[in-house]
């Protein structure tokens, strides 16, 4: 009987050992998987930095947060840029540059002013490249304003009237007219507002995204102040 009791005790001991081993194995595997996903290599940091221009530590933090996924890290940095832009928005920006761009054999010309907080940032290659890219964007996409708040009121009201008239002509119920107009206005803004236009060098992002990335990188408030676009033979409206 003692032998049977000893055998029974031994059986429970083996089961406990198996259970303990299985639990330890699962825990160890989970830990290894987490550590594996969190690995951020120097090559990943370098690639993200080259694609975004953001500092090394910010790139490393973004990659760690996104488990080494480059695409998610870029989105993370872009969202961080938006948050930084909102935080910096109230600061005075009186330094910067005026840049020009002449295109199509001298038939299109652009002048643009962009501002930042310090003379130091205003003289950096990154800022210069940004302002030149904005001038190129204006030449290529012909916006009518920097943002939707600065669209001339008469133009905006005219567009609203046109869209409302078009919507009513479809026979849609009145309650849908306003939503249709809002949808058309959103598309209109993306075409004529500089900050809402797709970037000509990378249509996956908008000019606002490009601006936010520079704000995140410099830590300064940066704005596109004003621009003028000239086209040969075009009369003033």
Buried (B, 14 or more C-beta within 10 A) or exposed (E): EEEEEEEEEEEEEEEEEEEEEEEEEEEEEEEEEEEEEEEBEEEBBEBBBEBBBBEEEBBBBBBBBBBBBBEBBBEBBBEBBBEBBEEBEEEEBEBBBBBEBEBEEEEBBBBBBBBBBBEEBBEBEEBBEBBBBBBBBBBBBBBBBBBBEEBEEEBBEEBBEEBBEEBEEEEEEEEEBEEBBEEBBEEBBBEBBBBBBBBBEEEEBBBBBBBBBBBBBBEBBBBBEBBEBEBEEEEEE
